Amino acid sequence: MRDFLGSNIVNVKAHNMQAVLLSLLAADANQDQPLSRIQLAQKTNLSNTTITNLVAELIEQGMVSEDRPSRTADGEEQNRPVGRPRTGLRLVPNARYVVGIHIGVGLYRVALMNLRAEMLCSEMVNVDIQTSAEQVLERIGHSTLEMLAQCAVKRERVLGIGVGASGLVDVQNGVNLFAPNLNWHNIPIRDMLQSRVGLPVVVENNVRAMALGEAYFGQGREAQSLAFVYGRVGVGAGLVVGHELFRGSSTGAGEIGHMILAPEQGEACRCGNRGCLETLVAEPVLLHKAHQAAAANPAGLLADLLKQPDETPPIERLFQAARLGDADALHIVESAARWLGIALANLVNIFNPELIILGGMFAQGRDLILPVARHTLRQAAFARLGEKVRLETTRFGWRAGVTGAAALALLTFFYQQTSSIQATAAPAALYTQPSP
Ligand SMILES: [Zn+2]
């Protein structure tokens, strides 16, 4: 039977504080028009007294500042007939920080971000795919402590760490249950990082974290429902409904990479099935096809670009060859974009989101992939549903992973925290210095 929970007085306060902080965050996107106390009361449906008390607490903690409009300012303030001018309230972006950690395949990124998910410093580290999970997490812990020391922010202002990890994640316990691309099984990421760094840690699937990043700090701020679809070594989607992640009944919602598109004649997928989306559009698949085409046509532009001795990632060379009109490269990329469009049409038929944001290599090859995927989506989705959905690419670029992880930490330890605000500042004694 369902439980219908009441709320005690402490939770009521935390709940109200969430409404205030999230309203201030939403208003923060529109810098020209900060909210007044009265507007905040209207938006949250709280009394003026409650707003006054909560705002006083936030100002005292240095998290909110007051913006007194000048007498000569244009617009509304100038025209206000009588009474005090409205005081605008703004979040102080650097009042607190979080660490966002993106664990991908063969690399991790660590970044320090403020309350607006703006990056202050970051580090990217390549990891040999054979490295054990324990060693990878040990290194991530070290990188985090080093970055906190170098970035010179007051440590008591760092609220916690958000981790976006590849694969299936048990969010309650912060455990990576299964990451086939990393060969990780039951890795207690939260406990290992928490004891290494001494900060609270929250863990989520990396693509889901990216979806959250878009919903609160990116292009999805205004969307009631969105899907973030990421493609790299794997392909996955994060689904957000009403600004909340939809994880499904056993955290498997959004496994779009294993949407089966060619069950009989398709290639074998690492999941055990045939013809999954991943076998048609993932980066290694496209690169495999590119190398095959280059071997068949060694004098061609694609072969030439693939063997250039520079640092450009191979997928970028494939896109470059397609942009320069190489027929093989164009065929490989456009056929992947069509399959992606089919998968998106299926996604739209089931989930019908307002907005779909593409990330990873789909955003890298935006000029080539987006028009084809959009056209296919519109053709294939049921009853013109594909024409109503907005299809875009992320504007975060490579930052999408760390921004998503930081968003997860910001929501968990700040904007949607369930305890009183005073409890958020982590005690300084918890921190340990990085070993020299
Ligand atoms: Zn599969």
Boltz pocket constraint, residues with backbone or C-beta under 6 A from the ligand:
constraints:
  - pocket:
      binder: B
      contacts: [[A, 257], [A, 258], [A, 259], [A, 269], [A, 270], [A, 271], [A, 272], [A, 273], [A, 276], [A, 278]]
      max_distance: 6.0
